[in-house]
């Protein structure tokens, strides 16, 4: 009896956590493998990740609407905050939501065209968020350290130029890298032979592409924020 109880518990635990490998598209030889998670795990993941998506999608519009509604909030700084809220809202809709589904289902079911949009939007919107934060830090630096020159130097037109730069640079990086396939430059054979398959949508980058993207999208904006804050 003493030896049977641990064995039974062990079997039940394995049944609960077992993951059955199948294919995302059973009728296609080039399909990616799919992992079927137990229902309790899937429900838990959807609740946690879905809650994050809902907060992102519902919270950011409230920020933008509040600033648009109250005239006293129509300031250059708040225009930058609206731009940040829009980038985070789009990130929740076009990146976090499909990413959540792919994470839980372990397959991509939205087609190759939307996969390109998803990967491009991922890079573009993350970059836009960081660049918006960088310009907000620049704006706050002038407001605190040079208050007498702030109104003259940081006007609405200057802020609109900042916003335009944030989105233009982000779109150029995001859609340029993916559409021109610069992310797999010089590693195309490895990517198509070992990574790419039907039912998978991941942003795979070569060492050079990863370095350039990190410097432009993270390190330079991060240094700007550290310096001005």
C-alpha positions in Angstrom: 0.0 0.0 0.0 2.8 2.4 0.9 4.4 2.0 -2.6 1.1 2.3 -4.5 0.1 5.8 -3.3 3.1 7.7 -4.6 2.9 5.8 -7.9 -0.8 6.7 -8.4 -0.1 10.4 -7.5 2.8 10.4 -9.9 0.5 9.0 -12.7 -2.2 11.6 -12.0 0.4 14.4 -12.0 1.8 13.3 -15.4 -1.7 13.1 -16.8 -2.5 16.6 -15.7 0.7 18.1 -17.1 1.2 15.9 -20.2 1.4 17.8 -23.5 0.6 15.9 -26.6 2.7 16.9 -29.7 0.6 17.3 -32.8 0.7 19.5 -35.9 -0.8 22.9 -36.3 -2.1 21.8 -39.8 -2.5 18.1 -39.9 -2.8 18.0 -43.7 0.4 19.8 -44.4 3.9 18.3 -44.2 5.5 21.7 -43.6 3.3 22.4 -40.6 4.9 23.3 -37.3 4.4 21.0 -34.3 1.7 22.0 -31.8 1.7 21.5 -28.1 -1.7 20.9 -26.5 -1.8 22.2 -23.0 -4.2 20.8 -20.4 -7.4 22.8 -20.2 -6.8 24.2 -16.7 -3.4 25.6 -17.8 -5.0 27.1 -21.0 -7.7 28.8 -18.9 -5.2 30.2 -16.5 -3.0 31.6 -19.2 -5.9 33.2 -21.0 -7.1 34.8 -17.8 -3.7 36.2 -16.9 -2.6 37.3 -20.4 -6.2 38.3 -21.4 -6.4 40.6 -18.3 -3.2 42.3 -19.4 -4.5 42.8 -22.9 -7.8 44.2 -21.6 -6.0 46.7 -19.3 -3.8 47.8 -22.2 -6.7 48.2 -24.7 -9.1 49.8 -22.3 -6.8 51.9 -20.2 -4.9 53.8 -22.9 -8.0 55.2 -24.7 -9.2 56.6 -21.4 -5.9 58.6 -21.2 -6.3 59.9 -24.8 -10.1 60.7 -24.4 -9.4 62.5 -21.1 -6.8 64.8 -22.6 -8.9 65.4 -25.7 -12.0 66.3 -23.6 -10.5 68.7 -21.0 -9.2 71.8 -22.7 -6.9 72.6 -19.7 -5.0 69.4 -20.5 -4.2 70.5 -24.1 -0.5 71.0 -23.4 2.6 70.0 -25.5 3.5 67.4 -22.8 0.1 65.8 -22.9 0.2 65.6 -26.7 3.3 63.4 -26.3 1.4 61.4 -23.7 -1.5 60.9 -26.2 1.0 59.7 -28.8 2.4 57.2 -26.2 -1.1 56.0 -25.3 -2.0 55.5 -29.0 1.2 53.4 -29.5 0.4 51.3 -26.5 -3.2 50.9 -27.5 -2.2 49.6 -31.0 0.4 47.4 -29.4 -2.3 45.8 -27.3 -4.6 45.2 -30.3 -2.1 44.2 -33.1 0.7 42.6 -31.0 -0.4 41.5 -27.6 -3.7 40.0 -28.6 -2.5 37.7 -31.4 0.7 37.0 -29.4 -1.5 35.8 -26.5 -3.4 33.4 -28.8 -0.2 32.1 -30.3 1.3 31.6 -26.9 -1.6 29.6 -25.5 -2.5 27.6 -28.7 1.2 27.3 -29.7 0.3 27.9 -33.3 -0.3 30.9 -35.6 -3.7 30.7 -37.3 -3.9 34.2 -38.8 -2.1 33.7 -42.1 1.2 34.8 -43.6 0.1 38.3 -44.5 -1.1 39.2 -41.0 2.1 37.6 -39.7 4.1 40.2 -41.6 1.9 43.0 -40.2 2.2 41.5 -36.7 6.0 41.3 -36.8 6.4 44.8 -38.3 3.9 46.2 -35.9 5.7 44.6 -33.0 9.0 46.4 -33.9 7.3 49.6 -34.9 5.0 50.1 -31.9 7.6 49.1 -29.3 10.1 51.5 -30.9 7.4 54.2 -31.0 6.6 53.8 -27.3 10.3 54.1 -26.3 10.9 57.1 -28.6 7.8 58.8 -27.2 9.2 58.2 -23.7 12.5 59.7 -24.8 10.8 62.9 -26.1 8.7 63.1 -22.9 11.9 63.1 -20.9 13.4 65.8 -23.1 10.2 67.9 -22.6 10.3 67.4 -18.8 14.0 68.3 -18.7 13.4 71.7 -20.3 10.3 72.3 -18.2 12.2 71.7 -14.9 15.7 72.9 -15.7 14.9 75.8 -18.1 11.4 76.9 -17.3 11.9 80.4 -18.7 12.9 79.1 -22.1 10.4 76.2 -22.1 7.4 77.9 -23.5 9.5 79.5 -26.3 11.5 76.4 -27.2 8.9 73.6 -26.7 5.9 74.8 -28.6 3.0 72.7 -30.0 4.7 72.7 -33.4 7.9 71.4 -31.9 6.0 68.6 -30.1 4.2 67.7 -33.3 7.6 67.3 -35.0 8.7 65.1 -32.2 5.6 62.9 -32.6 6.1 62.8 -36.4 9.7 61.7 -35.9 8.8 59.0 -33.4 6.3 57.4 -35.7 8.3 57.9 -38.9 11.5 56.4 -37.5 9.5 53.5 -35.9 7.6 52.7 -39.1 10.8 52.8 -41.1 12.5 50.4 -38.8 9.6 48.1 -38.2 8.2 47.7 -41.7 11.5 48.3 -43.5 13.3 45.5 -41.7 10.5 42.9 -42.1 9.4 43.8 -45.7 13.0 43.8 -47.0 13.8 40.7 -44.9 16.8 42.4 -43.4 16.1 40.5 -40.2 17.3 37.3 -41.9 20.0 38.8 -44.1 22.8 36.3 -44.8 21.0 33.6 -42.8 18.2 32.9 -45.2 19.1 29.2 -45.7 19.2 28.5 -42.0 15.9 30.3 -41.4 13.9 28.6 -44.1 15.5 25.1 -43.4 15.3 25.1 -39.6 13.0 27.9 -38.3 10.2 28.7 -40.8 7.2 26.4 -40.9 3.4 26.8 -41.4 1.7 27.8 -38.2 4.5 29.8 -36.6 5.0 33.6 -36.6 8.1 34.6 -34.7 10.5 37.6 -35.2 13.8 35.8 -36.0 16.8 38.1 -36.4 20.4 37.7 -37.4 23.1 39.0 -35.0 23.6 42.1 -37.1 19.9 42.9 -37.4 19.4 42.3 -33.6 22.3 44.6 -32.8 21.1 47.4 -35.1 17.5 47.2 -33.9 18.6 47.1 -30.2 20.8 50.2 -30.6 18.2 52.3 -32.5 15.1 51.1 -30.7 16.4 50.7 -27.1 19.9 51.8 -26.3 19.9 55.3 -27.8 16.4 56.2 -26.4 17.4 54.6 -23.1 20.6 56.8 -22.9 18.5 59.9 -23.8 16.1 59.1 -20.9 19.0 58.5 -18.4 20.7 61.7 -19.4 17.7 64.0 -19.3 16.2 62.4 -16.1 
